[in-house]
């Protein structure tokens, strides 16, 4: 059993996000984001500039011509995904540790996170009414709580969780709640609060396994993105929340199959962009 106080203490040990992330979060929240200000923030960070250009020229954004300027990259990627790229660049080093308590390597967690982020774009393309400025970033960070919870779990705790999933037909987060009294989605929200991320991201991380508890469309998109990313990865057990996620988005079984195919195609090689 872990106390919330222990978890919060560990979360608060994480380094803060770079100033560029915080500044972009404020701009993204505006009704009419200032593209010149965004261009300035990105241009002052050479590492981020290189990352943004690589992503803008990737298959995920499907441009017919190669672009080389930050201005063109910002226009092609869009403010929502650009914010996600910025956060991805900042958080990639934090995901450089294996998580044996979850049976995941660092590469496994990163691949799942990136596939979920790719999925979030495809989901809102199919259902534009669920688009928010935060879907890409929230999908990318949805399992960040595992980076805190995993190292805090003893082998015995991890085994109890595994048995609850394998033998008790529990979802992973339900097993964590039963064994630890806290689950990784809640811990992810604590991390997001520590990083001063916008409230819709905090709520989406907290509720990505229980999206019906949150009316914000960001949580619905992240829940769907997590389910799809798991379905496309044999390392994960098939999620039991598939039907409720499809119902929440109004997606038929045929649409869902097409969506999965599109995401699988786009996800190939995407993780290398952030390596």
Beta strands, then each sheet from edge to edge (+ up, - down):
end
